[in-house]
């Protein structure tokens, strides 16, 4: 096992999952420290830097990678433990877009009212105090919010030689945009091609559930993660595990289909971990579960089904204890 450090040059950033050559090779048990850029590629730095003027489609939402994972084959699961996510700068940015976000007209929800104004907010980040400072643009109002760093976009290559935009969340991962992708969480992704081709980026200093305006507090990060290949165990949709919870992720439009995917997967997962009969598992998830929303603005929406482990009757360890192993590994290598 090794600790590998990777800092991409600007021309090494990727904008798709799939269709790229690997930038480095990893093995099960490796710890990776990787620098990621923000969703604007670092080009939005102040109120005058309107994204529509300084950024150019499709060069948005860059990811670092892909990383070829030795011994990862279709039908396996890649476990990725997020050990640390540190802001790389003392500021982050957010914005509104004329035709992006929940409360504006979009190409898929076409209405006749004027588009929203494009505007940029700059947030100060105090890493020692653990604070993200919101500052209103039209008044002198400020609010200190908790610094809750997360990775918005992380995934593997899709199957069938597809290349998917990094803006899209789906079964391969991608732009999941859930605050649950924070330090201490293990992400499980099904492997679709030889080497898995892991990539990540789009850090947020924080984000409200749903990401209503379409943009979190966007930051560059230094992210540390540990990986493991779980052989012969498929994972159809992304799953998360923390010390206290398990979570299934569904990505789709309309929103209720994302909800259905996540909860269908969670019922099956609870059934397999506990030995409960299917309808008993369904009933338990119905009464004990939570449904955090990731995003309701990307090309697919993201909904989670979450259950506290303490509420499950004598569950076996998910993925043979991969979460605990990787947490200890990352802690041991610093």
ZAVEX-86215 format. One record per residue (C-alpha): residue number from 1; x, y, z. Coordinates in steps of 0.05 Angstrom, whole numbers. Layout:
BEGIN
pos, c1, c2, c3
NUM, X, Y, Z
...
# end
This chain:
BEGIN
pos, c1, c2, c3
1, 0, 0, 0
2, 24, 70, -17
3, 6, 142, -8
4, 2, 176, -75
5, -1, 251, -87
6, -30, 280, -151
7, -36, 353, -172
8, -64, 362, -242
9, -39, 413, -292
10, -95, 453, -323
11, -93, 414, -388
12, -99, 349, -349
13, -168, 365, -320
14, -224, 321, -347
15, -295, 340, -365
16, -324, 270, -377
17, -327, 203, -341
18, -301, 154, -393
19, -264, 169, -457
20, -200, 190, -422
21, -132, 158, -411
22, -112, 149, -338
23, -67, 200, -305
24, -41, 151, -252
25, -49, 79, -228
26, -75, 58, -159
27, -81, -8, -122
28, -128, -33, -68
29, -103, -5, -2
30, -73, 58, -32
31, -85, 126, -3
32, -91, 183, -53
33, -82, 257, -39
34, -109, 295, -98
35, -118, 368, -114
36, -185, 386, -146
37, -207, 451, -179
38, -275, 484, -168
39, -332, 477, -217
40, -312, 541, -253
41, -240, 519, -262
42, -217, 575, -216
43, -239, 628, -266
44, -294, 660, -223
45, -258, 699, -169
46, -301, 761, -157
47, -368, 794, -171
48, -346, 818, -240
49, -328, 747, -263
50, -396, 726, -289
51, -392, 651, -307
52, -424, 662, -375
53, -367, 709, -393
54, -306, 677, -363
55, -325, 603, -371
56, -340, 566, -435
57, -383, 505, -445
58, -369, 448, -441
59, -309, 466, -398
60, -347, 468, -332
61, -343, 421, -272
62, -273, 394, -283
63, -250, 331, -247
64, -180, 306, -229
65, -165, 238, -259
66, -183, 187, -282
67, -143, 140, -238
68, -136, 68, -263
69, -148, 20, -205
70, -110, -45, -214
71, -152, -109, -210
72, -218, -72, -216
73, -263, -108, -266
74, -336, -104, -286
75, -378, -138, -233
76, -333, -113, -176
77, -347, -55, -129
78, -298, 2, -117
79, -299, 28, -45
80, -274, 99, -36
81, -266, 127, 35
82, -264, 203, 39
83, -213, 215, 94
84, -204, 291, 89
85, -230, 348, 45
86, -192, 413, 56
87, -206, 479, 21
88, -147, 499, -21
89, -162, 574, -16
90, -191, 621, 36
91, -251, 638, -8
92, -306, 604, -47
93, -358, 628, -97
94, -430, 617, -115
95, -476, 645, -168
96, -543, 648, -200
97, -553, 632, -274
98, -608, 658, -320
99, -631, 588, -340
100, -605, 541, -286
101, -631, 524, -217
102, -698, 506, -186
103, -732, 574, -187
104, -720, 597, -258
105, -742, 578, -327
106, -699, 523, -359
107, -697, 488, -426
108, -737, 430, -395
109, -785, 475, -356
110, -799, 530, -406
111, -837, 590, -380
112, -848, 660, -406
113, -823, 701, -346
114, -756, 737, -353
115, -694, 696, -335
116, -659, 707, -269
117, -602, 757, -265
118, -533, 726, -266
119, -497, 745, -202
120, -435, 722, -163
121, -427, 716, -88
122, -358, 710, -56
123, -354, 673, 10
124, -296, 681, 59
125, -272, 615, 88
126, -240, 612, 157
127, -212, 541, 162
128, -189, 547, 234
129, -257, 574, 258
130, -295, 527, 213
131, -336, 583, 183
132, -362, 602, 114
133, -385, 675, 112
134, -446, 693, 70
135, -447, 767, 51
136, -508, 796, 17
137, -495, 835, -48
138, -550, 887, -40
139, -545, 901, 35
140, -493, 896, 90
141, -522, 832, 119
142, -473, 776, 136
143, -483, 706, 165
144, -430, 657, 189
145, -447, 586, 166
146, -412, 522, 186
147, -356, 499, 141
148, -380, 430, 118
149, -334, 411, 60
150, -358, 359, 10
151, -342, 331, -58
152, -397, 345, -108
153, -373, 302, -166
154, -341, 233, -160
155, -350, 172, -203
156, -322, 118, -248
157, -327, 107, -323
158, -396, 85, -348
159, -403, 19, -384
160, -406, 6, -459
161, -350, 55, -476
162, -395, 114, -459
163, -367, 182, -441
164, -414, 222, -396
165, -408, 295, -380
166, -384, 309, -309
167, -447, 351, -299
168, -491, 289, -301
169, -504, 243, -241
170, -524, 171, -256
171, -509, 99, -235
172, -434, 110, -247
173, -434, 167, -196
174, -416, 234, -227
175, -446, 300, -204
176, -483, 271, -144
177, -482, 338, -106
178, -501, 309, -38
179, -473, 339, 26
180, -467, 268, 51
181, -403, 261, 9
182, -362, 290, 66
183, -300, 267, 104
184, -315, 202, 141
185, -360, 174, 87
186, -346, 113, 44
187, -375, 112, -26
188, -389, 46, -62
189, -391, 47, -138
190, -401, -10, -186
191, -343, -21, -234
192, -363, -18, -307
193, -297, -26, -344
194, -227, -52, -331
195, -191, -5, -282
196, -255, 30, -259
197, -226, 99, -279
198, -241, 138, -217
199, -244, 215, -221
200, -268, 270, -174
201, -275, 345, -166
202, -327, 400, -154
203, -313, 412, -81
204, -362, 453, -39
205, -347, 489, 26
206, -420, 475, 41
207, -486, 464, 5
208, -558, 462, 26
209, -597, 399, 11
210, -625, 404, -59
211, -574, 456, -82
212, -633, 501, -100
213, -598, 554, -142
214, -556, 501, -176
215, -490, 523, -145
216, -458, 507, -77
217, -402, 547, -45
218, -353, 524, -98
219, -281, 511, -77
220, -216, 479, -99
221, -195, 424, -50
222, -140, 379, -27
223, -177, 313, -17
224, -149, 250, 14
225, -183, 183, 1
226, -169, 109, 10
227, -193, 56, -39
228, -209, -18, -40
229, -233, -65, -95
230, -287, -113, -71
231, -283, -171, -118
232, -344, -205, -148
233, -394, -160, -112
234, -435, -115, -159
235, -465, -49, -138
236, -519, -24, -186
237, -529, 46, -157
238, -482, 88, -114
239, -483, 73, -40
240, -454, 109, 20
241, -435, 86, 89
242, -415, 126, 151
243, -402, 103, 222
244, -476, 109, 237
245, -515, 103, 172
246, -522, 69, 105
247, -549, 106, 45
248, -571, 89, -26
249, -570, 140, -82
250, -619, 145, -140
251, -609, 192, -200
252, -665, 206, -249
253, -718, 254, -274
254, -773, 262, -250
255, -755, 269, -177
256, -801, 213, -155
257, -763, 164, -198
258, -697, 183, -164
259, -734, 172, -98
260, -759, 104, -121
261, -691, 81, -145
262, -658, 100, -79
263, -711, 67, -36
264, -716, 5, -79
265, -641, -5, -70
266, -645, 10, 4
267, -700, -41, 17
268, -658, -94, -19
269, -595, -74, 19
270, -630, -78, 87
271, -660, -145, 67
272, -591, -173, 50
273, -556, -144, 112
274, -609, -165, 163
275, -644, -226, 135
276, -711, -191, 139
277, -764, -212, 90
278, -774, -161, 34
279, -840, -130, 59
280, -813, -128, 130
281, -752, -91, 104
282, -797, -44, 64
283, -839, -29, 126
284, -777, -15, 168
285, -747, 32, 116
286, -815, 66, 110
287, -817, 83, 184
288, -744, 91, 201
289, -714, 120, 138
290, -694, 190, 116
291, -693, 219, 46
292, -640, 273, 39
293, -643, 308, -28
294, -577, 318, -65
295, -596, 363, -123
296, -659, 383, -161
297, -625, 422, -217
298, -575, 377, -254
299, -592, 337, -317
300, -612, 281, -268
301, -638, 294, -198
302, -606, 260, -137
303, -645, 231, -78
304, -617, 189, -21
305, -650, 136, 22
306, -616, 134, 90
307, -624, 88, 150
308, -588, 90, 217
309, -550, 25, 229
310, -572, 24, 302
311, -644, 13, 278
312, -627, -49, 238
313, -636, -117, 272
314, -567, -150, 279
315, -540, -127, 211
316, -479, -158, 180
317, -423, -110, 162
318, -435, -78, 93
319, -385, -101, 41
320, -350, -145, 93
321, -330, -85, 135
322, -297, -43, 80
323, -316, 23, 113
324, -281, 6, 178
325, -219, -22, 143
326, -210, 39, 98
327, -222, 88, 155
328, -167, 55, 195
329, -121, 53, 134
330, -129, 127, 120
331, -119, 145, 193
332, -56, 102, 196
333, -23, 135, 135
334, -44, 206, 155
# end
